[in-house]
Amino acid sequence: MHALAKIAEAIGGTTKKTEKVRLLAEYFRSRTVDEAAISAVFLSGRAFPAWEEVTLQVGGAQLWRVVGMLAHKSEALLTAAYRRHGDLGAAAYEVLRSVAPAHSTLTVLQVAEAFRAMARASGPAAKSALVTALLQQATPLEAKYIVKIITGELRIGLKESLVEEAIAKAYSATPAGVQRANMLLGDIGETLRLADAGRLGEARLRLFHPIGFMLASPVEDAEEAFTYFDHAAVEDKYDGIRAQAHVADREPYVCLFSRTLDEVTESFPELIAPLSTFTETLVLDGEIVAWDTSEHRALPFSELQKRLGRKKVSEAIQREVPVAYVVFDVLYAGDKLVIDRPLRERSALLDRVFAAARRPVTVGPTGVQGRLTFEPAVAAGPDASAGPPVQVIRAPVAAADSPQHLAEMFEKARERGNEGLMIKDLESPYTPGRRGRAWLKLKRELATLDVVVTAVEWGHGKRANVLSDYTFAVRDGDRLLSVGKAYSGLTDAEIAKMTKWFLEHTLADQGFVRLVEPKVVIEVAFNAVMRSDRHESGFALRFPRILRLRDDKTPHEIDTLETVKEIYKRQKFPQSV
Ligand code: AMP
């Protein structure tokens, strides 16, 4: 573990990407393949490979209590250390320096074992005992990185893509080969083993384990959308939750995964039957929405929200809030991965998949030239007439030939109650986990930002007993920089729920303000971006409004300082305070 901590320090000590890759490749080569494989997982900021649905469930606040106990430091000193670094691992190093052993024999394999034991242990007390036992054996520098891996934030400027590059360099493989194997396997450690054995080409998609979702970039208006490519497929932007469906003729038959790659099949039991009507092994991408069964259209996210957050959903709630799965892409079909084919071909393939389903009633207006209307477009489950209506729908696709045309389509999409439009390059492949300009999203607001809450305050008046004022930040590399503060626009029930969460995940209680674990992602709208020295980012949002909690996004996916700068530049009248 000492060698890993030292190499992590060296990687964090240089800003040059090529140097980071060189250092890491050298480190991999100097270790056994078992150690290198585990290190690759740890250095991607994870305790376990991505595809495993195992989590440590050790919160930052809990971790900090263990560090405090080991360091024998007062709450005030601990808070001061945290404030100085803004990072639990770096703060742990500082406070443990005088008490932790100077040498240790801890290996990465032992740390990996300890993480497995923590994941298996149930209850905070049992987990804390295991964290304590592990940290007790560690030097301050090792503790620093153990803490960072547990919190999932290494902050050494090492993205998983750089770990991939280092594997390619260390084992003389191509970066593209490594990247592809890792995408398919969701396991950077296993990818390293294959690279070492010269067998990267043998990596296969693991059905029933999710692969990353392709992401979209925002555009401000129809004019801008037209600057990126010549032939676009245009779809409504549905306001629900993103879901990847895996369908096969073997158990578990159907699995649904959320954007955070968590399995959500049990939350939508009524989708299992209609998804089983497909006749081949498939991986589909789409959006689950609340569905108006008489008007045949999607309902706003607030409807769907009524049944989210429950793991098991009753039949009553299924009837109260029916859902539909609107499918817009296919990643795997006919025993082949099809992500490298252009959208034009995937779209045609998806039409064929729907046409071949055993019991679809109709698949509605599809095809690139299809009309953008909503006729019943339903693949019904076996007993659709008996139970609540169940649906899997092929998202209608249309083509726009001018910005004016696109602007009209946008208004129509809004009239149908959808959020706006998605505009997709027909020649583009499906790029898992990447945000590019091949998919564009056009929404109503000037712009919204996905930000993470870093500090909260008690409210005023009737909100004096709840934490209702949120300070939020955008990402700049490994750093989180505050960009605004807003009174919560959430419902009373949400504020109450979040208050409880923030109290349990406070890193430092400064009386009125509490620094909290940066985990809660919210979407904020605003009227303008201004220059400001009040916030660390150097910018402030004018009239920020919290639109909603984004449980489906992780803090890694929030918007960046770069995006804030772009929005600032795009404004017609730059403002400052
Ligand atoms: P946003 O969540 O605002 O970043 O917008 C991107 C999200 O829009 C995707 O992750 C999907 O969940 C959602 N979405 C809705 N309709 C579509 C569509 N037709 N194609 C792709 N994504 C869509």
Residues whose N, C-alpha, C, O or C-beta is under 5 A from the ligand:
A	BS01	AMP	A216 E235 D236 K237 Y238 I241 R242 E287 F328 M422 K441
